[in-house]
Amino acid sequence: MTVSITNPVSAEVDATGLSCPLPVLKTRNAMKKLTTGEMLRVCSTDHGSVKDIESFCNQTGNDLVSTKEEAGTYEFLIRKS
């Protein structure tokens, strides 16, 4: 994945091996520490995190920049609004 130089990833959450609701809870806690415009990368192996992270971003107004899946691992890139 390529990240723009103007918006490098500021923090990462490794939620691999965790099941619902832990990936979204760890994401929420990490987002609280970021300032507007900073980016968070989240990795999860829980299939439910796809909808959970999307819902979280919709509810909080943060931007879900990208979602990808590779070999059972989901990667989300979120920009704090």
PDB file with one MODEL, atoms N, CA, C and O in Angstrom:
MODEL        1
ATOM      1  N   MET A   1       0.835  -1.171   0.000  1.00  0.00           N
ATOM      2  CA  MET A   1       0.000   0.000   0.000  1.00  0.00           C
ATOM      3  C   MET A   1       0.884   1.239   0.000  1.00  0.00           C
ATOM      4  O   MET A   1       1.883   1.292   0.717  1.00  0.00           O
ATOM      5  N   THR A   2       0.524   2.220  -0.791  1.00  0.00           N
ATOM      6  CA  THR A   2       1.275   3.464  -0.849  1.00  0.00           C
ATOM      7  C   THR A   2       0.500   4.536  -0.117  1.00  0.00           C
ATOM      8  O   THR A   2      -0.704   4.688  -0.324  1.00  0.00           O
ATOM      9  N   VAL A   3       1.181   5.282   0.738  1.00  0.00           N
ATOM     10  CA  VAL A   3       0.553   6.365   1.485  1.00  0.00           C
ATOM     11  C   VAL A   3       1.177   7.666   1.023  1.00  0.00           C
ATOM     12  O   VAL A   3       2.392   7.760   0.855  1.00  0.00           O
ATOM     13  N   SER A   4       0.344   8.659   0.821  1.00  0.00           N
ATOM     14  CA  SER A   4       0.816   9.965   0.371  1.00  0.00           C
ATOM     15  C   SER A   4       1.802  10.553   1.369  1.00  0.00           C
ATOM     16  O   SER A   4       1.635  10.411   2.580  1.00  0.00           O
ATOM     17  N   ILE A   5       2.830  11.215   0.850  1.00  0.00           N
ATOM     18  CA  ILE A   5       3.826  11.885   1.696  1.00  0.00           C
ATOM     19  C   ILE A   5       3.164  12.941   2.571  1.00  0.00           C
ATOM     20  O   ILE A   5       3.601  13.175   3.698  1.00  0.00           O
ATOM     21  N   THR A   6       2.110  13.581   2.060  1.00  0.00           N
ATOM     22  CA  THR A   6       1.443  14.624   2.830  1.00  0.00           C
ATOM     23  C   THR A   6       0.612  14.053   3.971  1.00  0.00           C
ATOM     24  O   THR A   6       0.288  14.782   4.908  1.00  0.00           O
ATOM     25  N   ASN A   7       0.257  12.763   3.919  1.00  0.00           N
ATOM     26  CA  ASN A   7      -0.529  12.135   4.972  1.00  0.00           C
ATOM     27  C   ASN A   7       0.056  10.782   5.367  1.00  0.00           C
ATOM     28  O   ASN A   7      -0.590   9.753   5.170  1.00  0.00           O
ATOM     29  N   PRO A   8       1.260  10.766   5.919  1.00  0.00           N
ATOM     30  CA  PRO A   8       1.815   9.476   6.333  1.00  0.00           C
ATOM     31  C   PRO A   8       1.019   8.891   7.500  1.00  0.00           C
ATOM     32  O   PRO A   8       0.319   9.611   8.212  1.00  0.00           O
ATOM     33  N   VAL A   9       1.133   7.608   7.678  1.00  0.00           N
ATOM     34  CA  VAL A   9       0.457   6.946   8.795  1.00  0.00           C
ATOM     35  C   VAL A   9       1.091   7.416  10.096  1.00  0.00           C
ATOM     36  O   VAL A   9       2.308   7.341  10.269  1.00  0.00           O
ATOM     37  N   SER A  10       0.258   7.900  11.004  1.00  0.00           N
ATOM     38  CA  SER A  10       0.729   8.421  12.289  1.00  0.00           C
ATOM     39  C   SER A  10       0.756   7.357  13.379  1.00  0.00           C
ATOM     40  O   SER A  10       1.544   7.437  14.321  1.00  0.00           O
ATOM     41  N   ALA A  11      -0.119   6.354  13.240  1.00  0.00           N
ATOM     42  CA  ALA A  11      -0.213   5.311  14.261  1.00  0.00           C
ATOM     43  C   ALA A  11      -0.766   4.048  13.628  1.00  0.00           C
ATOM     44  O   ALA A  11      -1.401   4.087  12.574  1.00  0.00           O
ATOM     45  N   GLU A  12      -0.510   2.923  14.293  1.00  0.00           N
ATOM     46  CA  GLU A  12      -1.000   1.639  13.812  1.00  0.00           C
ATOM     47  C   GLU A  12      -1.625   0.859  14.957  1.00  0.00           C
ATOM     48  O   GLU A  12      -1.191   0.946  16.105  1.00  0.00           O
ATOM     49  N   VAL A  13      -2.659   0.091  14.614  1.00  0.00           N
ATOM     50  CA  VAL A  13      -3.307  -0.814  15.557  1.00  0.00           C
ATOM     51  C   VAL A  13      -3.182  -2.219  14.994  1.00  0.00           C
ATOM     52  O   VAL A  13      -3.616  -2.479  13.872  1.00  0.00           O
ATOM     53  N   ASP A  14      -2.595  -3.122  15.759  1.00  0.00           N
ATOM     54  CA  ASP A  14      -2.513  -4.525  15.374  1.00  0.00           C
ATOM     55  C   ASP A  14      -3.576  -5.283  16.165  1.00  0.00           C
ATOM     56  O   ASP A  14      -3.386  -5.622  17.333  1.00  0.00           O
ATOM     57  N   ALA A  15      -4.698  -5.539  15.496  1.00  0.00           N
ATOM     58  CA  ALA A  15      -5.796  -6.258  16.140  1.00  0.00           C
ATOM     59  C   ALA A  15      -5.910  -7.673  15.575  1.00  0.00           C
ATOM     60  O   ALA A  15      -6.965  -8.300  15.668  1.00  0.00           O
ATOM     61  N   THR A  16      -4.819  -8.174  14.990  1.00  0.00           N
ATOM     62  CA  THR A  16      -4.853  -9.532  14.445  1.00  0.00           C
ATOM     63  C   THR A  16      -5.027 -10.529  15.585  1.00  0.00           C
ATOM     64  O   THR A  16      -4.414 -10.401  16.645  1.00  0.00           O
ATOM     65  N   GLY A  17      -5.869 -11.512  15.343  1.00  0.00           N
ATOM     66  CA  GLY A  17      -6.135 -12.535  16.350  1.00  0.00           C
ATOM     67  C   GLY A  17      -7.222 -12.157  17.333  1.00  0.00           C
ATOM     68  O   GLY A  17      -7.622 -12.981  18.155  1.00  0.00           O
ATOM     69  N   LEU A  18      -7.707 -10.928  17.267  1.00  0.00           N
ATOM     70  CA  LEU A  18      -8.760 -10.471  18.176  1.00  0.00           C
ATOM     71  C   LEU A  18     -10.107 -10.556  17.475  1.00  0.00           C
ATOM     72  O   LEU A  18     -10.194 -10.380  16.260  1.00  0.00           O
ATOM     73  N   SER A  19     -11.163 -10.827  18.246  1.00  0.00           N
ATOM     74  CA  SER A  19     -12.494 -10.884  17.657  1.00  0.00           C
ATOM     75  C   SER A  19     -13.351  -9.740  18.178  1.00  0.00           C
ATOM     76  O   SER A  19     -12.990  -9.052  19.133  1.00  0.00           O
ATOM     77  N   CYS A  20     -14.483  -9.558  17.533  1.00  0.00           N
ATOM     78  CA  CYS A  20     -15.427  -8.488  17.841  1.00  0.00           C
ATOM     79  C   CYS A  20     -15.740  -8.496  19.333  1.00  0.00           C
ATOM     80  O   CYS A  20     -15.978  -9.561  19.903  1.00  0.00           O
ATOM     81  N   PRO A  21     -15.745  -7.355  19.963  1.00  0.00           N
ATOM     82  CA  PRO A  21     -15.646  -5.986  19.463  1.00  0.00           C
ATOM     83  C   PRO A  21     -14.250  -5.379  19.599  1.00  0.00           C
ATOM     84  O   PRO A  21     -14.087  -4.174  19.404  1.00  0.00           O
ATOM     85  N   LEU A  22     -13.249  -6.183  19.926  1.00  0.00           N
ATOM     86  CA  LEU A  22     -11.927  -5.631  20.250  1.00  0.00           C
ATOM     87  C   LEU A  22     -11.264  -4.835  19.121  1.00  0.00           C
ATOM     88  O   LEU A  22     -10.671  -3.796  19.412  1.00  0.00           O
ATOM     89  N   PRO A  23     -11.327  -5.256  17.853  1.00  0.00           N
ATOM     90  CA  PRO A  23     -10.683  -4.440  16.817  1.00  0.00           C
ATOM     91  C   PRO A  23     -11.229  -3.009  16.748  1.00  0.00           C
ATOM     92  O   PRO A  23     -10.460  -2.054  16.633  1.00  0.00           O
ATOM     93  N   VAL A  24     -12.545  -2.865  16.820  1.00  0.00           N
ATOM     94  CA  VAL A  24     -13.114  -1.513  16.743  1.00  0.00           C
ATOM     95  C   VAL A  24     -12.854  -0.729  18.037  1.00  0.00           C
ATOM     96  O   VAL A  24     -12.687   0.490  17.986  1.00  0.00           O
ATOM     97  N   LEU A  25     -12.818  -1.388  19.168  1.00  0.00           N
ATOM     98  CA  LEU A  25     -12.511  -0.694  20.421  1.00  0.00           C
ATOM     99  C   LEU A  25     -11.071  -0.183  20.420  1.00  0.00           C
ATOM    100  O   LEU A  25     -10.811   0.943  20.844  1.00  0.00           O
ATOM    101  N   LYS A  26     -10.139  -1.006  19.945  1.00  0.00           N
ATOM    102  CA  LYS A  26      -8.742  -0.567  19.855  1.00  0.00           C
ATOM    103  C   LYS A  26      -8.613   0.588  18.853  1.00  0.00           C
ATOM    104  O   LYS A  26      -7.831   1.516  19.056  1.00  0.00           O
ATOM    105  N   THR A  27      -9.393   0.513  17.775  1.00  0.00           N
ATOM    106  CA  THR A  27      -9.385   1.586  16.785  1.00  0.00           C
ATOM    107  C   THR A  27      -9.883   2.883  17.406  1.00  0.00           C
ATOM    108  O   THR A  27      -9.265   3.934  17.235  1.00  0.00           O
ATOM    109  N   ARG A  28     -10.984   2.812  18.116  1.00  0.00           N
ATOM    110  CA  ARG A  28     -11.549   4.001  18.770  1.00  0.00           C
ATOM    111  C   ARG A  28     -10.544   4.622  19.733  1.00  0.00           C
ATOM    112  O   ARG A  28     -10.361   5.840  19.738  1.00  0.00           O
ATOM    113  N   ASN A  29      -9.903   3.812  20.534  1.00  0.00           N
ATOM    114  CA  ASN A  29      -8.926   4.329  21.498  1.00  0.00           C
ATOM    115  C   ASN A  29      -7.739   4.989  20.795  1.00  0.00           C
ATOM    116  O   ASN A  29      -7.251   6.027  21.241  1.00  0.00           O
ATOM    117  N   ALA A  30      -7.280   4.395  19.711  1.00  0.00           N
ATOM    118  CA  ALA A  30      -6.157   4.968  18.971  1.00  0.00           C
ATOM    119  C   ALA A  30      -6.554   6.280  18.297  1.00  0.00           C
ATOM    120  O   ALA A  30      -5.757   7.217  18.259  1.00  0.00           O
ATOM    121  N   MET A  31      -7.774   6.357  17.765  1.00  0.00           N
ATOM    122  CA  MET A  31      -8.230   7.577  17.090  1.00  0.00           C
ATOM    123  C   MET A  31      -8.315   8.754  18.059  1.00  0.00           C
ATOM    124  O   MET A  31      -8.090   9.898  17.663  1.00  0.00           O
ATOM    125  N   LYS A  32      -8.635   8.486  19.313  1.00  0.00           N
ATOM    126  CA  LYS A  32      -8.724   9.548  20.319  1.00  0.00           C
ATOM    127  C   LYS A  32      -7.390  10.264  20.502  1.00  0.00           C
ATOM    128  O   LYS A  32      -7.364  11.436  20.876  1.00  0.00           O
ATOM    129  N   LYS A  33      -6.292   9.574  20.244  1.00  0.00           N
ATOM    130  CA  LYS A  33      -4.957  10.135  20.457  1.00  0.00           C
ATOM    131  C   LYS A  33      -4.448  10.932  19.254  1.00  0.00           C
ATOM    132  O   LYS A  33      -3.432  11.620  19.350  1.00  0.00           O
ATOM    133  N   LEU A  34      -5.157  10.839  18.115  1.00  0.00           N
ATOM    134  CA  LEU A  34      -4.711  11.519  16.900  1.00  0.00           C
ATOM    135  C   LEU A  34      -5.329  12.909  16.793  1.00  0.00           C
ATOM    136  O   LEU A  34      -6.360  13.199  17.400  1.00  0.00           O
ATOM    137  N   THR A  35      -4.679  13.755  16.013  1.00  0.00           N
ATOM    138  CA  THR A  35      -5.235  15.071  15.713  1.00  0.00           C
ATOM    139  C   THR A  35      -5.823  15.045  14.305  1.00  0.00           C
ATOM    140  O   THR A  35      -5.533  14.144  13.519  1.00  0.00           O
ATOM    141  N   THR A  36      -6.637  16.024  14.000  1.00  0.00           N
ATOM    142  CA  THR A  36      -7.294  16.108  12.704  1.00  0.00           C
ATOM    143  C   THR A  36      -6.291  15.979  11.561  1.00  0.00           C
ATOM    144  O   THR A  36      -5.253  16.642  11.546  1.00  0.00           O
ATOM    145  N   GLY A  37      -6.622  15.114  10.609  1.00  0.00           N
ATOM    146  CA  GLY A  37      -5.779  14.904   9.436  1.00  0.00           C
ATOM    147  C   GLY A  37      -4.780  13.773   9.568  1.00  0.00           C
ATOM    148  O   GLY A  37      -4.243  13.309   8.563  1.00  0.00           O
ATOM    149  N   GLU A  38      -4.520  13.320  10.783  1.00  0.00           N
ATOM    150  CA  GLU A  38      -3.577  12.210  10.962  1.00  0.00           C
ATOM    151  C   GLU A  38      -4.231  10.901  10.531  1.00  0.00           C
ATOM    152  O   GLU A  38      -5.453  10.758  10.544  1.00  0.00           O
ATOM    153  N   MET A  39      -3.373   9.947  10.146  1.00  0.00           N
ATOM    154  CA  MET A  39      -3.838   8.667   9.613  1.00  0.00           C
ATOM    155  C   MET A  39      -3.530   7.523  10.570  1.00  0.00           C
ATOM    156  O   MET A  39      -2.496   7.500  11.238  1.00  0.00           O
ATOM    157  N   LEU A  40      -4.462   6.574  10.614  1.00  0.00           N
ATOM    158  CA  LEU A  40      -4.315   5.367  11.424  1.00  0.00           C
ATOM    159  C   LEU A  40      -4.428   4.156  10.507  1.00  0.00           C
ATOM    160  O   LEU A  40      -5.343   4.081   9.687  1.00  0.00           O
ATOM    161  N   ARG A  41      -3.505   3.211  10.639  1.00  0.00           N
ATOM    162  CA  ARG A  41      -3.582   1.933   9.932  1.00  0.00           C
ATOM    163  C   ARG A  41      -4.018   0.883  10.950  1.00  0.00           C
ATOM    164  O   ARG A  41      -3.447   0.781  12.036  1.00  0.00           O
ATOM    165  N   VAL A  42      -5.033   0.108  10.587  1.00  0.00           N
ATOM    166  CA  VAL A  42      -5.553  -0.947  11.455  1.00  0.00           C
ATOM    167  C   VAL A  42      -5.447  -2.269  10.701  1.00  0.00           C
ATOM    168  O   VAL A  42      -5.856  -2.363   9.544  1.00  0.00           O
ATOM    169  N   CYS A  43      -4.897  -3.289  11.356  1.00  0.00           N
ATOM    170  CA  CYS A  43      -4.844  -4.639  10.796  1.00  0.00           C
ATOM    171  C   CYS A  43      -5.665  -5.562  11.678  1.00  0.00           C
ATOM    172  O   CYS A  43      -5.540  -5.541  12.902  1.00  0.00           O
ATOM    173  N   SER A  44      -6.506  -6.372  11.049  1.00  0.00           N
ATOM    174  CA  SER A  44      -7.389  -7.275  11.783  1.00  0.00           C
ATOM    175  C   SER A  44      -7.579  -8.563  10.992  1.00  0.00           C
ATOM    176  O   SER A  44      -7.510  -8.565   9.763  1.00  0.00           O
ATOM    177  N   THR A  45      -7.818  -9.657  11.706  1.00  0.00           N
ATOM    178  CA  THR A  45      -8.135 -10.922  11.055  1.00  0.00           C
ATOM    179  C   THR A  45      -9.610 -11.285  11.247  1.00  0.00           C
ATOM    180  O   THR A  45     -10.060 -12.325  10.765  1.00  0.00           O
ATOM    181  N   ASP A  46     -10.353 -10.443  11.941  1.00  0.00           N
ATOM    182  CA  ASP A  46     -11.775 -10.670  12.195  1.00  0.00           C
ATOM    183  C   ASP A  46     -12.591 -10.152  11.015  1.00  0.00           C
ATOM    184  O   ASP A  46     -12.595  -8.952  10.740  1.00  0.00           O
ATOM    185  N   HIS A  47     -13.284 -11.060  10.314  1.00  0.00           N
ATOM    186  CA  HIS A  47     -14.086 -10.668   9.153  1.00  0.00           C
ATOM    187  C   HIS A  47     -15.131  -9.608   9.528  1.00  0.00           C
ATOM    188  O   HIS A  47     -15.442  -8.734   8.719  1.00  0.00           O
ATOM    189  N   GLY A  48     -15.668  -9.680  10.739  1.00  0.00           N
ATOM    190  CA  GLY A  48     -16.665  -8.713  11.193  1.00  0.00           C
ATOM    191  C   GLY A  48     -16.132  -7.299  11.307  1.00  0.00           C
ATOM    192  O   GLY A  48     -16.902  -6.339  11.333  1.00  0.00           O
ATOM    193  N   SER A  49     -14.812  -7.167  11.376  1.00  0.00           N
ATOM    194  CA  SER A  49     -14.234  -5.822  11.503  1.00  0.00           C
ATOM    195  C   SER A  49     -14.461  -4.988  10.248  1.00  0.00           C
ATOM    196  O   SER A  49     -14.410  -3.760  10.316  1.00  0.00           O
ATOM    197  N   VAL A  50     -14.712  -5.622   9.105  1.00  0.00           N
ATOM    198  CA  VAL A  50     -14.959  -4.870   7.873  1.00  0.00           C
ATOM    199  C   VAL A  50     -16.172  -3.961   8.063  1.00  0.00           C
ATOM    200  O   VAL A  50     -16.092  -2.758   7.817  1.00  0.00           O
ATOM    201  N   LYS A  51     -17.274  -4.523   8.492  1.00  0.00           N
ATOM    202  CA  LYS A  51     -18.488  -3.722   8.720  1.00  0.00           C
ATOM    203  C   LYS A  51     -18.343  -2.859   9.967  1.00  0.00           C
ATOM    204  O   LYS A  51     -18.821  -1.725   9.995  1.00  0.00           O
ATOM    205  N   ASP A  52     -17.686  -3.386  10.999  1.00  0.00           N
ATOM    206  CA  ASP A  52     -17.537  -2.624  12.242  1.00  0.00           C
ATOM    207  C   ASP A  52     -16.727  -1.349  12.036  1.00  0.00           C
ATOM    208  O   ASP A  52     -17.113  -0.288  12.528  1.00  0.00           O
ATOM    209  N   ILE A  53     -15.620  -1.435  11.321  1.00  0.00           N
ATOM    210  CA  ILE A  53     -14.771  -0.260  11.080  1.00  0.00           C
ATOM    211  C   ILE A  53     -15.501   0.736  10.187  1.00  0.00           C
ATOM    212  O   ILE A  53     -15.428   1.944  10.409  1.00  0.00           O
ATOM    213  N   GLU A  54     -16.203   0.230   9.181  1.00  0.00           N
ATOM    214  CA  GLU A  54     -16.984   1.114   8.306  1.00  0.00           C
ATOM    215  C   GLU A  54     -18.050   1.856   9.102  1.00  0.00           C
ATOM    216  O   GLU A  54     -18.212   3.066   8.938  1.00  0.00           O
ATOM    217  N   SER A  55     -18.776   1.152   9.957  1.00  0.00           N
ATOM    218  CA  SER A  55     -19.803   1.777  10.798  1.00  0.00           C
ATOM    219  C   SER A  55     -19.191   2.780  11.760  1.00  0.00           C
ATOM    220  O   SER A  55     -19.733   3.867  11.964  1.00  0.00           O
ATOM    221  N   PHE A  56     -18.056   2.411  12.351  1.00  0.00           N
ATOM    222  CA  PHE A  56     -17.364   3.319  13.267  1.00  0.00           C
ATOM    223  C   PHE A  56     -17.036   4.637  12.563  1.00  0.00           C
ATOM    224  O   PHE A  56     -17.274   5.712  13.113  1.00  0.00           O
ATOM    225  N   CYS A  57     -16.493   4.555  11.354  1.00  0.00           N
ATOM    226  CA  CYS A  57     -16.128   5.768  10.613  1.00  0.00           C
ATOM    227  C   CYS A  57     -17.364   6.589  10.265  1.00  0.00           C
ATOM    228  O   CYS A  57     -17.340   7.816  10.366  1.00  0.00           O
ATOM    229  N   ASN A  58     -18.437   5.931   9.859  1.00  0.00           N
ATOM    230  CA  ASN A  58     -19.678   6.653   9.549  1.00  0.00           C
ATOM    231  C   ASN A  58     -20.236   7.365  10.772  1.00  0.00           C
ATOM    232  O   ASN A  58     -20.711   8.496  10.667  1.00  0.00           O
ATOM    233  N   GLN A  59     -20.184   6.716  11.926  1.00  0.00           N
ATOM    234  CA  GLN A  59     -20.736   7.292  13.155  1.00  0.00           C
ATOM    235  C   GLN A  59     -19.879   8.417  13.703  1.00  0.00           C
ATOM    236  O   GLN A  59     -20.405   9.359  14.295  1.00  0.00           O
ATOM    237  N   THR A  60     -18.567   8.336  13.516  1.00  0.00           N
ATOM    238  CA  THR A  60     -17.673   9.332  14.106  1.00  0.00           C
ATOM    239  C   THR A  60     -17.284  10.434  13.129  1.00  0.00           C
ATOM    240  O   THR A  60     -16.722  11.450  13.537  1.00  0.00           O
ATOM    241  N   GLY A  61     -17.577  10.246  11.836  1.00  0.00           N
ATOM    242  CA  GLY A  61     -17.223  11.253  10.844  1.00  0.00           C
ATOM    243  C   GLY A  61     -15.785  11.162  10.362  1.00  0.00           C
ATOM    244  O   GLY A  61     -15.329  12.023   9.610  1.00  0.00           O
ATOM    245  N   ASN A  62     -15.068  10.132  10.783  1.00  0.00           N
ATOM    246  CA  ASN A  62     -13.702   9.928  10.289  1.00  0.00           C
ATOM    247  C   ASN A  62     -13.770   9.322   8.888  1.00  0.00           C
ATOM    248  O   ASN A  62     -14.760   8.683   8.531  1.00  0.00           O
ATOM    249  N   ASP A  63     -12.718   9.525   8.098  1.00  0.00           N
ATOM    250  CA  ASP A  63     -12.701   9.062   6.710  1.00  0.00           C
ATOM    251  C   ASP A  63     -12.040   7.699   6.591  1.00  0.00           C
ATOM    252  O   ASP A  63     -10.871   7.538   6.944  1.00  0.00           O
ATOM    253  N   LEU A  64     -12.785   6.719   6.095  1.00  0.00           N
ATOM    254  CA  LEU A  64     -12.213   5.412   5.781  1.00  0.00           C
ATOM    255  C   LEU A  64     -11.590   5.544   4.399  1.00  0.00           C
ATOM    256  O   LEU A  64     -12.287   5.478   3.386  1.00  0.00           O
ATOM    257  N   VAL A  65     -10.286   5.731   4.364  1.00  0.00           N
ATOM    258  CA  VAL A  65      -9.561   6.016   3.128  1.00  0.00           C
ATOM    259  C   VAL A  65      -9.440   4.771   2.265  1.00  0.00           C
ATOM    260  O   VAL A  65      -9.614   4.839   1.048  1.00  0.00           O
ATOM    261  N   SER A  66      -9.143   3.634   2.885  1.00  0.00           N
ATOM    262  CA  SER A  66      -9.035   2.399   2.109  1.00  0.00           C
ATOM    263  C   SER A  66      -9.246   1.185   3.002  1.00  0.00           C
ATOM    264  O   SER A  66      -9.031   1.216   4.214  1.00  0.00           O
ATOM    265  N   THR A  67      -9.676   0.117   2.344  1.00  0.00           N
ATOM    266  CA  THR A  67      -9.839  -1.189   2.975  1.00  0.00           C
ATOM    267  C   THR A  67      -9.284  -2.207   2.001  1.00  0.00           C
ATOM    268  O   THR A  67      -9.586  -2.162   0.809  1.00  0.00           O
ATOM    269  N   LYS A  68      -8.472  -3.124   2.504  1.00  0.00           N
ATOM    270  CA  LYS A  68      -8.018  -4.203   1.631  1.00  0.00           C
ATOM    271  C   LYS A  68      -7.880  -5.476   2.449  1.00  0.00           C
ATOM    272  O   LYS A  68      -7.713  -5.442   3.668  1.00  0.00           O
ATOM    273  N   GLU A  69      -7.954  -6.604   1.743  1.00  0.00           N
ATOM    274  CA  GLU A  69      -7.826  -7.906   2.384  1.00  0.00           C
ATOM    275  C   GLU A  69      -6.776  -8.692   1.625  1.00  0.00           C
ATOM    276  O   GLU A  69      -6.767  -8.729   0.394  1.00  0.00           O
ATOM    277  N   GLU A  70      -5.894  -9.317   2.383  1.00  0.00           N
ATOM    278  CA  GLU A  70      -4.877 -10.165   1.777  1.00  0.00           C
ATOM    279  C   GLU A  70      -4.613 -11.328   2.710  1.00  0.00           C
ATOM    280  O   GLU A  70      -4.205 -11.143   3.856  1.00  0.00           O
ATOM    281  N   ALA A  71      -4.849 -12.526   2.207  1.00  0.00           N
ATOM    282  CA  ALA A  71      -4.590 -13.761   2.955  1.00  0.00           C
ATOM    283  C   ALA A  71      -5.263 -13.773   4.324  1.00  0.00           C
ATOM    284  O   ALA A  71      -4.673 -14.220   5.307  1.00  0.00           O
ATOM    285  N   GLY A  72      -6.513 -13.276   4.386  1.00  0.00           N
ATOM    286  CA  GLY A  72      -7.268 -13.314   5.633  1.00  0.00           C
ATOM    287  C   GLY A  72      -6.975 -12.192   6.603  1.00  0.00           C
ATOM    288  O   GLY A  72      -7.514 -12.178   7.710  1.00  0.00           O
ATOM    289  N   THR A  73      -6.133 -11.248   6.212  1.00  0.00           N
ATOM    290  CA  THR A  73      -5.847 -10.087   7.056  1.00  0.00           C
ATOM    291  C   THR A  73      -6.440  -8.858   6.380  1.00  0.00           C
ATOM    292  O   THR A  73      -6.217  -8.612   5.194  1.00  0.00           O
ATOM    293  N   TYR A  74      -7.190  -8.101   7.147  1.00  0.00           N
ATOM    294  CA  TYR A  74      -7.832  -6.887   6.647  1.00  0.00           C
ATOM    295  C   TYR A  74      -7.012  -5.689   7.110  1.00  0.00           C
ATOM    296  O   TYR A  74      -6.568  -5.621   8.256  1.00  0.00           O
ATOM    297  N   GLU A  75      -6.822  -4.749   6.193  1.00  0.00           N
ATOM    298  CA  GLU A  75      -6.076  -3.537   6.516  1.00  0.00           C
ATOM    299  C   GLU A  75      -6.954  -2.335   6.198  1.00  0.00           C
ATOM    300  O   GLU A  75      -7.508  -2.224   5.105  1.00  0.00           O
ATOM    301  N   PHE A  76      -7.070  -1.445   7.162  1.00  0.00           N
ATOM    302  CA  PHE A  76      -7.883  -0.239   7.026  1.00  0.00           C
ATOM    303  C   PHE A  76      -6.983   0.966   7.218  1.00  0.00           C
ATOM    304  O   PHE A  76      -6.095   0.970   8.071  1.00  0.00           O
ATOM    305  N   LEU A  77      -7.222   1.979   6.419  1.00  0.00           N
ATOM    306  CA  LEU A  77      -6.529   3.253   6.566  1.00  0.00           C
ATOM    307  C   LEU A  77      -7.585   4.296   6.839  1.00  0.00           C
ATOM    308  O   LEU A  77      -8.483   4.512   6.025  1.00  0.00           O
ATOM    309  N   ILE A  78      -7.477   4.956   8.006  1.00  0.00           N
ATOM    310  CA  ILE A  78      -8.496   5.897   8.466  1.00  0.00           C
ATOM    311  C   ILE A  78      -7.851   7.254   8.721  1.00  0.00           C
ATOM    312  O   ILE A  78      -6.802   7.344   9.358  1.00  0.00           O
ATOM    313  N   ARG A  79      -8.494   8.316   8.212  1.00  0.00           N
ATOM    314  CA  ARG A  79      -8.034   9.690   8.451  1.00  0.00           C
ATOM    315  C   ARG A  79      -8.954  10.334   9.474  1.00  0.00           C
ATOM    316  O   ARG A  79     -10.174  10.322   9.309  1.00  0.00           O
ATOM    317  N   LYS A  80      -8.383  10.893  10.523  1.00  0.00           N
ATOM    318  CA  LYS A  80      -9.179  11.562  11.543  1.00  0.00           C
ATOM    319  C   LYS A  80      -9.715  12.883  11.009  1.00  0.00           C
ATOM    320  O   LYS A  80      -8.973  13.710  10.479  1.00  0.00           O
ATOM    321  N   SER A  81     -11.018  13.055  11.163  1.00  0.00           N
ATOM    322  CA  SER A  81     -11.669  14.287  10.714  1.00  0.00           C
ATOM    323  C   SER A  81     -11.875  15.254  11.875  1.00  0.00           C
ATOM    324  O   SER A  81     -12.410  16.346  11.682  1.00  0.00           O
TER     325      SER A  81
ENDMDL
END
